[in-house]
Amino acid sequence: MQDSPAARRAGAACTAGPSSSAAAPANVEMWQRCCGVLREAVVDAGSAAAGLVPLRPSLRRIKDDLVRVLDEAVTSTNGNASLLVLGPQGTGKTLVVERALQEVCARHNSALAAASTSATAAATTTAAPPSDAPSTSSAPAPANASAASVAASVRNVGVVRLNGLLQPDERTAFQEVARQLCRDFGQRFVKSASFDENLVFLKGMLHALYKCLKKVVFVVDEFQQYAKKGKQQMLYYLLDMLQDSKIQAAVIGISAAHNVAEDLEKRVLSRVGRRRVVVTFPAREEDVVGGAAPGGSGSPGGSAAMRSPGGSATPATAAAGAGAAATAATDSYEGLLHDMLALHPGMAGLALAQQQPGAATAAAAAAATTEEHNAGLVAALRNPSVKKAVDKLEVIGSPPQHLALVAEAALVAWGADLAAAARAAGTRDAAAVPFSASHLLAGLRGVVDAPERAMVEAVSGLPVLALVLLVAAHRLQRKGQPMCNFEMVWDEYRSIQGQRGAIAFTKEAAAAAWQALPLCGLAHYSDAHLETRGRDLSYAGVVLLLGSAELEEGLRLHPHCPDAVTRFHMQEI
């Protein structure tokens, strides 16, 4: 991706003068610009800053495969394609699809736009009639033609996006398809058109686009919403059009349900195709192939040299091994955080875009800021407290979406410190406040400690009766019973009912309160499908999800916890 004009000016300034070798230290204003660019990259996936952030290696390979499939569908005479992109929530399915679409559209639309613009200019120069000549039907387009029609005339690949949550039925879905096609290819959209009229319009539009060598890519997010039984009409109509030899299009379905194809009817399943792309979580650091050697340089964890069978590393193999290890480390949790928070090539140019003209040392300061920030980020990620928190994220299986929340919160903490430093100094040349481990820890706490905080809040909000049963179940767990049922918990509580201050209640009320624990997320049934089989829940096995620390904190924060419950919890096993 090319840098902005400001970035090119910054690069020229860095190499032009002799003073560039002694880069001026970055001031707070420059740090604040860089912090703003990084926040824009994390928050807005469609921004210019986000486009400079590299994809992790596994997503990069998926993106290359998608580009190959879409490019084949766009360039061949009958290249219709359909595929499903599957994976857990927050792993980057939509991101990788959008990056692939950006590359395909930039490759085909921009080339066509340049050719069409030059051809139009040449035709206007050589074939335009004199000013006193009578107008004919072959005269050029009027000067007041809308920008939308001009853009549509040079668009080679159009993208139509649907979402199963926003357009849940075929009527609204095809209305949205018609609206986006009209917007992209310069047609008039009729909002009052019926479902049949929109369906006829879609078929006719795709046939017309085929004659003009134009193609359409349909992106169907939340694909599983259209795959529900009795609601697959939209998928059938859309995929059935791909069977027509006079239509050239592609359909990409995105879903978090891995078994979404099992619910499809035969007539729909036969048209989906066999292509499946699975997006997974980042690899844990010890599972990354070609693990990084400690103390190395580059991305977090360093890089290991690839050695020859004889034990010595040649320069070529060492360089290849270092590059492979650095790339592999990027697909870890630690490497993904590094990519989200690092200043990548071109970001300094975006930060300098707001620089007032006439600042001679601005480019040198930007280069120094980038180098200092990235070095400080690597040091922060190697901090023992940070590594411990990142390891915990890996254990609980946080998706990359949660890592984006960590990065955003860390940048907010950094921005607050920068603003405080600027106010304290009162000048534009205030002392620099580089990114550090304290900012990263502030962001990590919000995500790492969230499950424990949620458990504590759930315990502190329980009714007293459910609280008593939870303590009884936890006592059984401490006695070596990892799984219990209501009858076991009831017998445990009856053992203290004769004590002074014990709470008295009936077994029927206790049975009703027992079912609240799985609903609150404090426990789960050992049989996931138990509730759908109509069995007696009193004998169903239940596994607690909270530990002693969360239970004790919840009891302490509970506004109405009786002393008898606290004594019951602390009573010796």
C-alpha positions in Angstrom: 0.0 0.0 0.0 1.4 3.4 -1.0 1.9 6.1 1.6 0.0 9.3 1.6 1.6 12.5 0.1 2.5 13.6 3.6 4.3 10.4 4.2 6.3 10.8 1.0 7.2 14.3 2.0 8.2 13.0 5.4 10.5 10.4 3.7 12.0 13.0 1.5 12.7 15.3 4.4 14.3 12.5 6.3 16.8 11.8 3.5 17.4 15.3 2.1 19.2 17.3 4.8 22.2 16.5 6.9 20.3 17.3 10.1 18.1 14.2 9.6 20.7 12.0 11.2 20.3 13.7 14.5 16.5 13.3 15.0 14.9 15.7 17.3 13.2 14.1 20.4 9.4 13.8 20.0 7.2 16.2 21.9 3.8 15.5 23.3 2.0 16.9 20.3 3.7 14.3 18.0 3.0 11.5 20.5 -0.7 12.5 20.5 -0.9 12.4 16.8 0.6 8.9 16.7 -1.7 7.8 19.5 -4.7 9.1 17.5 -3.6 7.2 14.3 -3.2 4.0 16.3 -6.7 4.4 17.9 -8.2 5.0 14.4 -6.6 1.8 13.2 -8.0 -0.2 16.1 -11.5 1.3 16.1 -12.2 1.8 12.4 -11.4 -1.2 10.3 -12.1 0.7 7.1 -9.8 3.6 7.8 -6.5 4.3 6.0 -4.6 3.6 9.2 -6.2 0.2 9.6 -5.2 -0.7 6.0 -1.5 -0.3 7.1 -1.8 -2.9 9.9 -0.7 -6.3 8.5 -2.9 -9.4 8.9 -1.6 -12.2 11.0 -0.1 -15.0 8.9 -3.0 -17.4 9.1 -5.4 -14.7 7.9 -2.9 -13.6 5.3 -3.0 -17.1 3.8 -6.8 -17.1 3.8 -6.9 -13.7 2.2 -4.6 -14.9 -0.6 -6.9 -17.9 -1.2 -10.0 -15.7 -1.3 -8.3 -13.3 -3.7 -7.4 -16.2 -6.0 -10.9 -17.6 -6.0 -12.5 -14.1 -6.5 -10.0 -13.1 -9.2 -10.8 -16.3 -11.1 -14.5 -15.6 -10.8 -14.0 -12.0 -12.0 -11.6 -12.8 -15.0 -13.0 -16.0 -16.4 -16.0 -16.1 -18.8 -18.0 -18.4 -16.5 -16.3 -18.1 -13.1 -19.2 -18.3 -10.7 -18.1 -19.2 -7.3 -19.6 -19.8 -3.8 -17.9 -20.5 -0.6 -18.4 -20.4 3.2 -16.0 -18.6 5.6 -16.5 -20.3 9.1 -15.0 -19.6 12.5 -15.7 -18.5 16.1 -16.9 -15.1 16.9 -14.3 -12.3 16.8 -11.5 -14.3 15.0 -11.4 -12.0 11.9 -13.8 -13.6 9.4 -15.3 -10.3 8.2 -11.9 -8.6 8.3 -10.2 -11.1 6.0 -13.1 -11.1 3.6 -13.1 -7.3 3.4 -9.3 -7.2 2.9 -9.7 -9.7 0.0 -12.5 -7.6 -1.6 -10.4 -4.4 -1.3 -7.5 -6.1 -3.1 -9.7 -7.5 -5.9 -11.7 -4.3 -6.4 -8.5 -2.2 -6.4 -7.0 -4.5 -9.0 -9.9 -4.4 -11.4 -11.9 -1.3 -10.8 -8.9 1.1 -10.6 -7.4 -0.3 -13.9 -10.7 0.0 -15.6 -11.2 3.5 -14.3 -7.8 4.7 -15.5 -8.4 3.2 -19.0 -11.9 4.5 -19.2 -10.8 8.0 -18.1 -8.0 8.2 -20.7 -10.3 6.8 -23.4 -13.0 9.2 -22.7 -10.6 12.1 -22.7 -9.1 11.0 -26.0 -12.6 10.6 -27.5 -13.7 14.0 -26.3 -10.6 15.6 -27.7 -10.7 14.0 -31.1 -14.3 13.3 -31.8 -16.2 16.2 -30.2 -18.2 18.3 -32.8 -17.5 22.0 -33.2 -19.5 24.4 -31.1 -21.7 25.5 -34.0 -22.3 21.9 -35.2 -25.8 20.4 -34.6 -26.0 17.9 -31.8 -26.6 14.2 -32.7 -27.4 11.1 -30.7 -23.7 10.2 -30.6 -22.6 13.4 -28.8 -20.7 13.1 -25.6 -22.5 13.0 -22.2 -23.6 16.3 -20.9 -21.2 18.2 -18.6 -23.6 18.1 -15.7 -23.7 14.2 -15.6 -23.8 13.0 -12.0 -20.7 11.7 -10.3 -22.6 8.5 -9.5 -23.3 7.7 -13.1 -19.6 8.4 -14.0 -18.4 6.1 -11.2 -20.9 3.4 -12.3 -19.7 3.6 -15.9 -16.2 2.6 -14.9 -16.9 0.1 -12.1 -15.9 -3.4 -13.1 -16.6 -5.3 -9.8 -19.5 -4.5 -7.5 -20.0 -5.7 -4.0 -23.4 -6.3 -2.4 -23.4 -6.9 1.4 -26.2 -8.6 3.3 -26.6 -9.4 7.0 -28.9 -12.1 8.3 -29.6 -10.0 11.4 -30.4 -6.8 9.5 -32.3 -8.3 6.5 -33.8 -11.4 8.1 -36.3 -12.4 5.3 -36.1 -12.7 1.5 -38.3 -9.6 0.9 -36.0 -7.2 2.8 -32.9 -9.0 1.6 -33.7 -8.6 -2.1 -34.8 -5.0 -1.6 -31.4 -4.3 -0.1 -29.7 -6.2 -3.0 -31.6 -4.0 -5.5 -30.7 -0.8 -3.6 -27.0 -1.6 -3.5 -26.9 -2.6 -7.2 -28.6 0.6 -8.2 -26.2 2.6 -6.1 -23.1 0.9 -7.6 -24.1 0.8 -11.2 -26.1 4.0 -11.6 -29.6 2.8 -11.8 -32.8 4.3 -10.3 -33.9 2.4 -7.1 -37.7 2.0 -6.6 -38.3 1.6 -2.9 -41.9 0.5 -3.4 -41.1 -2.5 -5.6 -42.5 -5.8 -4.5 -40.5 -9.0 -3.9 -41.3 -10.4 -7.3 -40.3 -7.2 -9.0 -37.0 -7.0 -7.2 -36.3 -10.6 -8.1 -37.0 -10.0 -11.8 -34.8 -6.8 -11.6 -31.9 -8.7 -10.1 -31.9 -11.4 -12.8 -32.2 -8.8 -15.5 -29.5 -6.6 -13.9 -27.1 -9.6 -13.7 -27.7 -10.5 -17.3 -27.0 -6.9 -18.4 -23.8 -6.7 -16.3 -22.6 -10.0 -17.9 -23.0 -8.4 -21.3 -20.9 -5.4 -20.1 -18.2 -7.7 -18.6 -19.1 -6.5 -15.1 -19.3 -8.8 -12.1 -20.9 -8.8 -8.7 -19.7 -10.3 -5.4 -22.4 -11.0 -2.8 -21.2 -11.1 0.8 -23.8 -12.7 3.2 -22.8 -12.1 6.8 -24.6 -14.1 9.6 -25.2 -16.8 7.0 -26.8 -19.1 9.6 -29.8 -16.8 9.9 -30.8 -17.6 6.3 -30.1 -21.3 6.8 -32.9 -21.9 9.3 -35.5 -24.4 8.3 -38.3 -22.9 6.4 -36.3 -19.7 5.7 -33.9 -20.7 3.0 -35.8 -19.2 0.1 -33.4 -16.3 -0.2 -30.4 -18.6 -0.4 -32.0 -20.7 -3.0 -32.9 -17.8 -5.3 -29.5 -16.2 -4.9 -27.5 -19.4 -5.4 -29.7 -20.6 -8.2 -28.8 -17.6 -10.3 -25.1 -18.7 -10.2 -26.2 -21.8 -12.3 -27.1 -19.5 -15.2 -24.3 -19.3 -17.8 -25.3 -15.7 -18.6 -24.6 -14.5 -15.1 -21.2 -14.0 -13.6 -21.1 -13.5 -9.8 -19.7 -14.9 -6.5 -21.4 -15.6 -3.2 -19.4 -15.6 0.1 -21.2 -16.7 3.2 -19.8 -15.8 6.7 -20.9 -17.7 9.7 -19.8 -18.5 13.3 -21.7 -21.8 13.1 -19.4 -24.6 11.9 -22.4 -26.9 11.2 -24.4 -24.4 9.2 -24.2 -26.6 6.0 -25.9 -29.5 7.8 -29.1 -27.4 8.2 -29.3 -26.6 4.5 -31.9 -28.2 2.3 -30.7 -30.4 -0.5 -31.6 -28.0 -3.2 -29.6 -25.2 -1.5 -26.7 -27.5 -0.4 -26.1 -28.6 -3.9 -25.6 -25.0 -5.0 -23.4 -23.8 -2.2 -20.4 -25.7 -3.4 -17.7 -27.6 -1.5 -15.4 -24.7 -0.7 -15.0 -24.1 3.1 -12.6 -21.7 4.7 -12.1 -22.0 8.5 -10.7 -19.1 10.5 -9.1 -20.2 13.9 -7.8 -18.5 17.0 -4.2 -17.3 17.1 -1.7 -20.0 18.0 -0.3 -20.1 21.5 3.3 -19.0 21.6 4.7 -22.5 22.4 2.6 -24.0 19.6 3.9 -21.7 16.9 6.1 -23.5 14.4 9.7 -22.2 14.5 9.3 -20.6 17.9 11.3 -17.5 18.6 14.4 -17.6 20.6 14.6 -15.6 23.8 16.4 -12.3 23.6 16.1 -12.0 19.9 15.2 -8.8 18.0 12.3 -7.8 15.9 8.8 -8.9 16.9 8.1 -10.0 20.5 10.0 -13.2 21.4 12.8 -12.5 18.9 13.6 -14.9 16.1 15.5 -18.2 15.8 18.0 -18.8 13.0 17.4 -21.8 10.7 20.5 -24.0 10.9 21.8 -26.4 8.3 22.2 -30.1 9.1 25.8 -29.6 10.0 25.0 -27.3 12.8 26.2 -24.0 11.3 23.9 -21.4 9.9 24.6 -19.9 6.5 23.6 -16.3 6.0 20.8 -17.3 3.6 19.3 -19.9 5.9 19.7 -17.6 8.9 17.9 -14.8 7.2 15.1 -17.2 6.0 14.8 -18.7 9.5 14.6 -15.2 11.1 12.0 -14.1 8.7 9.9 -17.2 9.2 10.1 -17.1 13.0 9.2 -13.4 13.0 6.2 -14.1 10.8 5.1 -17.1 12.9 5.4 -15.1 16.2 2.9 -12.6 14.7 0.2 -15.2 14.8 0.5 -15.6 18.6 -1.5 -13.5 21.1 1.6 -11.5 21.9 2.5 -10.9 18.3 -1.1 -9.9 17.5 -1.0 -7.2 20.2 2.3 -6.0 18.8 0.8 -5.6 15.4 -2.2 -3.7 16.8 -0.1 -1.2 18.8 3.0 -0.8 16.6 3.6 2.2 14.3 3.8 0.5 10.8 5.3 2.1 7.7 3.1 4.9 6.5 1.5 5.6 9.9 4.0 8.4 10.6 2.9 10.0 7.4 -0.7 10.0 8.5 0.3 11.6 11.8 2.2 14.2 9.9 -0.8 15.0 7.7 -2.0 17.4 10.4 1.4 19.0 10.8 1.5 22.7 10.1 3.7 23.6 7.1 7.1 25.1 7.9 8.3 22.7 10.6 11.7 21.6 9.4 12.3 18.9 12.0 8.8 17.3 11.8 9.8 14.4 9.5 12.9 13.6 11.6 10.8 13.8 14.8 8.3 11.4 13.2 11.0 8.9 12.3 12.4 9.1 15.9 9.0 8.7 17.4 8.2 5.6 15.3 11.5 3.9 16.3 11.2 4.8 20.0 7.5 3.8 20.2 8.1 0.4 18.6 11.1 -0.3 20.8 9.1 0.7 23.9 6.2 -1.6 22.8 8.5 -4.6 22.5 9.9 -3.9 25.9 6.4 -3.5 27.3 5.3 -6.9 25.9 8.3 -8.6 27.5 7.3 -7.3 30.9 6.7 -10.3 33.2 3.3 -8.9 34.4 2.2 -8.3 30.8 3.3 -11.8 29.7 1.4 -13.3 32.6 -1.8 -11.4 31.6 -1.4 -12.4 28.0 -0.9 -16.0 29.0 -4.2 -15.8 30.9 -5.9 -14.5 27.7 -4.7 -17.6 25.9 -5.9 -19.9 28.6 -9.5 -18.5 28.6 -9.5 -18.4 24.8 -10.1 -14.7 24.2 -10.7 -14.0 20.5 -8.7 -11.4 18.6 -11.8 -9.1 19.0 -11.0 -9.0 22.8 -7.4 -8.2 22.0 -8.7 -5.2 20.0 -10.5 -4.0 23.2 -7.2 -4.4 25.1 -5.4 -2.3 22.5 -8.0 0.4 22.5 -8.1 0.6 26.3 -4.2 0.8 26.4 -4.2 3.6 23.9 -6.9 5.5 25.9 -4.7 5.2 29.0 -1.7 6.4 27.0 -3.7 9.3 25.6 -4.8 10.4 29.1 -1.2 10.5 30.2 -0.2 12.5 27.2 -3.0 15.0 27.8 -2.0 15.3 31.4 1.7 15.9 30.4 0.7 18.6 27.9 -1.4 20.4 30.5 1.3 20.2 33.1 4.0 21.6 30.8 1.8 24.1 29.0 4.0 24.1 25.9 4.1 22.3 22.7 7.7 21.1 23.5 6.7 19.2 26.6 8.6 16.1 27.6 7.7 12.9 25.8 5.5 10.2 27.5 6.3 7.0 25.6 4.0 4.0 25.6 4.9 1.6 28.4 3.9 -1.6 30.2 1.7 0.4 32.6 -0.6 1.4 29.7 -0.7 -2.1 28.4 -1.5 -3.5 31.8 -4.4 -1.0 32.2 -5.9 -2.3 29.0 -5.3 -6.0 29.9 -7.0 -5.7 33.2 -10.3 -4.8 31.6 -10.5 -8.0 29.6 -8.5 -10.5 31.8 -10.4 -9.7 35.0 -13.8 -9.5 33.3 -14.8 -13.2 33.8 -13.9 -13.0 37.5 -15.8 -9.7 38.0 -18.8 -11.1 36.2 -18.9 -14.1 38.6 -18.6 -11.9 41.6 -21.4 -9.6 40.4 -23.6 -12.7 39.8 -23.0 -14.1 43.3 -23.6 -10.7 44.9 -27.0 -10.5 43.1 -28.3 -13.9 44.0 -31.4 -14.4 46.3 -30.5 -15.7 49.7 -32.0 -19.1 49.0 -29.9 -19.6 45.9 -26.9 -18.3 47.7 -27.3 -21.0 50.4 -27.5 -23.7 47.7 -24.4 -22.3 46.0 -22.4 -22.5 49.2 -23.6 -26.0 49.8 -22.5 -27.0 46.2 -19.1 -25.4 46.7 -18.6 -27.3 49.9 -19.3 -30.6 48.0 -16.7 -29.5 45.4 -14.2 -28.9 48.2 -15.0 -32.4 49.5 -13.9 -33.9 46.1 -17.2 -33.9 44.2 -16.6 -32.0 40.9 -20.2 -32.7 39.9 -23.3 -32.6 42.0 -27.1 -32.6 41.7 -29.9 -31.0 43.7 -30.4 -34.0 46.0 -26.8 -34.0 47.0 -26.8 -30.2 47.7 -30.1 -30.5 49.7 -28.5 -33.3 51.9 -25.5 -31.1 52.4 -27.6 -28.2 53.6 -29.7 -30.4 55.9 -26.6 -31.2 57.8 -26.6 -27.7 59.3 -30.3 -27.0 59.5 -30.3 -27.8 63.2 -27.6 -25.2 63.9 -28.4 -21.9 65.6 -29.5 -19.2 63.1 -29.9 -21.6 60.2 -32.3 -20.5 57.4 -35.4 -22.7 57.1 -37.1 -23.3 53.7 -39.0 -26.1 52.0 -37.5 -28.5 49.5 -39.8 -27.3 46.8 -38.6 -23.7 47.1 -35.0 -24.9 47.1 -35.5 -27.0 44.0 -36.9 -23.9 42.2 -34.0 -21.7 43.4 -31.4 -24.4 42.3 -32.3 -23.9 38.7 -31.3 -20.2 38.9 -27.6 -21.1 39.2 -27.1 -22.4 35.6 -29.2 -19.4 34.3 -26.9 -17.0 36.1 -23.8 -18.5 34.5 -22.4 -19.8 37.8 -22.8 -23.4 36.8 -23.7 -25.6 33.8 -25.4 -29.0 33.3 -23.0 -31.8 32.5 -25.4 -32.8 29.7 -25.8 -29.9 27.3 -29.1 -31.1 25.9 -30.7 -32.1 29.2 -33.3 -29.3 29.3 -34.7 -30.3 25.9 -35.3 -33.9 26.9 -37.9 -33.2 29.6 -36.0 -35.0 32.4 -36.1 -34.2 36.1 -33.6 -31.5 36.8 -33.2 -32.4 40.4 -31.1 -35.4 39.4 -29.2 -33.6 36.7 -25.4 -33.3 37.1 -24.2 -29.7 37.6 -20.6 -28.4 37.5 -19.8 -25.1 39.2 -17.8 -22.5 37.1 -16.6 -20.3 39.9 -13.7 -20.7 42.4 -13.3 -20.0 46.1 -11.9 -16.4 45.5 -15.0 -15.4 43.5 -17.4 -16.9 45.9 -15.8 -15.3 49.0 -15.7 -11.9 47.2 -19.4 -12.3 46.2 -20.4 -13.2 49.7 -18.6 -10.1 51.0 -20.2 -7.8 48.5 -23.7 -9.3 48.9 -26.0 -6.7 50.4 -28.2 -9.2 52.3 -25.9 -12.1 53.0 -26.9 -13.7 56.4 -24.2 -14.5 59.0 -25.4 -18.1 58.9 -24.4 -18.4 55.2 -21.0 -17.0 55.9 -20.5 -19.4 58.8 -21.7 -22.3 56.6 -19.1 -21.4 54.0 -16.3 -21.1 56.5 -17.3 -24.2 58.4 -14.6 -26.9 58.4 -15.1 -29.7 55.9 
